[in-house]
């Protein structure tokens, strides 16, 4: 396997022992295919870091663990890699562990493996369930800071939360939809990827609260457990709109927006207003084409910055500003930020 890096640097990036990396690089037998892929990925990450001039300075390894659709994990990866260069002379090396759907036992096993292997910090987007909270406690007891990303684990020993105020985001969606309908009645299809994520639950709580308080003529039909994937979300959406002819708006908390739109089109049902979350590639295209109405977005680069600062504060024993909530931006086709740029409030 061609490379120009020290074995110890590849091992650091891959989270493997130098002996294992040496076996992979020299094509020896007895190495799992997944391990070879991790070494290849580590070399690719090092090549990108070298291109950006980030190979010198103190190195802190951060493991970013997320159960999330690929379209969102891609946006998060881009944000973290963009922010890495803004923290000289301290260098963050990010090791990404992404899966669209992850069994609870697999997630806990991964967190324990990272703890035992060693890391300077964990950034985590995961369900708010007791087994995950216990794994977080084991990490923090071992002196590893854990920062929750976009969805919190408030009952765990996590070090900090990096993300937006999710209840405020849900209230913003309710305001946009409520003002659109005015005095008219309406019914909103609310889509969650899974009820296990605290962030999505808080968005829904904020959304329902403001509707009850200010827009009582607007009802809600909820679908969940599509995990943000098109196939499962589309099936759930089709079932919901077939069962309820009053549904005429969408608040997409959990994604799968192309599939939701396709379900309405197949049923020949109009959508009065469609509010989505996160300015990923799919939502950029849908917003540009006017297929969705608004995107509620927060600056992922600010979230990455907050996560880095939280890890640094533990590594340097203070002196770093605590993480701050990122603001929610209402994005339309007319104020969409240039791809790759930070939003104005960053």
C-alpha positions, -999 to +999 in steps of 0.1 A: +000+000+000+017+032-012+021+060+014+045+086+026+037+087+063+052+072+094+036+041+107+030+057+140+011+086+123-011+062+104-018+042+135-027+074+154-051+085+127-066+050+123-068+042+160-049+010+156-017-004+169+015+002+149+019-036+146-015-039+130-008-010+106+026-026+097+008-059+088-017-041+066+010-020+048+031-051+041+002-072+029+005-098+055-022-124+061-046-125+091-059-089+088-096-083+085-109-065+055-125-038+077-091-031+093-075-026+059-102-001+050-095+018+082-058+020+073-067+032+038-091+058+052-065+070+077-039+075+049-065+094+029-072+117+059-035+123+064-031+132+027-058+158+031-042+172+063-008+174+046-024+193+017-038+218+042-005+221+060-017+206+093+009+179+099+029+198+125+021+210+161+005+193+190-019+166+179-053+159+196-073+130+182-110+134+183-134+106+174-167+118+158-194+091+163-227+096+146-258+076+137-272+098+110-281+097+072-251+101+049-262+135+036-259+149+071-227+131+081-211+145+049-220+180+059-207+174+094-174+160+081-169+190+058-176+214+087-151+196+111-124+194+085-129+231+076-126+241+113-095+220+120-073+246+102-084+274+125-068+260+157-030+264+152-006+255+167-028+227+182-038+202+156-070+182+157-071+150+139-107+138+134-115+101+131-150+096+118-173+068+126-206+072+107-235+048+101-271+056+089-285+030+113-265+016+142-277-011+166-276+001+202-252-027+212-229-018+182-228+018+192-220+010+229-193-014+217-178+013+195-177+038+223-160+013+246-135+004+220-126+040+215-122+045+252-099+015+256-079+024+226-075+060+237-086+094+224-085+130+234-122+135+230-154+120+216-180+140+197-213+121+197-246+121+179-265+092+194-299+081+209-307+092+244-309+057+259-295+043+292-269+020+276-254+049+256-254+072+287-236+044+306-209+042+279-205+080+280-200+077+318-173+051+313-155+074+289-157+105+311-146+085+342-115+076+321-108+113+316-121+115+281-143+145+273-175+137+255-193+164+235-228+157+223-235+171+188-269+185+176-288+161+199-281+161+236-278+134+263-287+156+293-290+127+317-254+115+310-221+128+322-212+144+289-188+173+290-207+198+268-234+201+241-226+216+207-256+225+186-287+247+183-315+253+208-338+226+194-370+238+211-365+272+196-360+256+162-393+237+166-411+269+177-397+287+146-411+260+124-445+264+141-444+301+136-436+299+099-464+273+093-489+290+115-484+324+099-487+309+065-521+294+073-534+324+093-569+317+104-573+287+081-572+251+094-544+228+084-527+196+093-490+191+094-471+158+087-442+159+112-414+135+103-389+122+129-360+099+121-364+082+155-380+091+188-348+080+205-330+112+196-335+140+223-328+168+198-357+157+175-380+152+205-372+187+217-379+202+182-413+184+182-421+196+217-414+232+208-434+228+176-465+214+193-463+238+222-465+269+199-492+254+177-514+248+208-507+282+221-510+304+190-524+283+161-550+259+176-566+252+142-535+234+129-532+197+138-503+173+137-498+138+123-464+123+133-444+096+117-412+081+132-385+054+129-378+060+092-342+068+103-340+096+077-336+071+049-357+076+018-371+041+015-385+038+051-395+075+054-413+074+021-433+043+031-443+059+064-453+092+047-474+074+021-493+055+048-499+087+068-512+108+039-534+080+026-550+076+060-556+114+065-568+135+036-565+167+057-526+166+057-514+196+036-481+207+052-448+192+063-424+198+091-395+175+084-374+171+116-357+138+105-350+141+068-359+119+039-374+149+022-372+137-014-392+106-004-418+126+014-423+148-016-426+117-038-452+103-015-474+134-019-469+135-056-478+098-060-510+105-040-516+137-060-518+157-029-506+194-027-483+207+000-491+242+012-458+247+031-428+225+037-402+233+065-371+212+067-339+211+087-302+214+077-287+229+046-273+196+032-269+189-005-304+175-009-321+204+008-300+230-012-313+214-044-349+212-032-349+247-019-334+260-051-361+242-071-388+256-047-399+221-038-395+230-001-404+264+014-378+270+042-348+253+057-340+258+094-302+257+095-275+262+121-238+267+114-222+233+117-188+249+117-197+268+149-208+234+163-174+220+154-157+250+169-176+245+202-167+209+203-130+216+197-131+243+225-147+219+249-120+193+243-093+219+245-106+231+278-101+197+293-067+192+276-053+226+287-070+226+321-091+257+314-087+290+297-110+282+268-144+298+264-173+273+270-194+261+241-222+283+229-255+274+213-255+280+175-282+303+162-310+290+139-311+306+105-342+307+083-329+300+048-348+307+016-337+305-020-327+342-017-303+341+013-287+307+008-250+309+018-224+300-007-215+263-004-186+258+020-189+292+036-199+300+072-233+316+078-232+353+088-237+347+125-207+323+128 
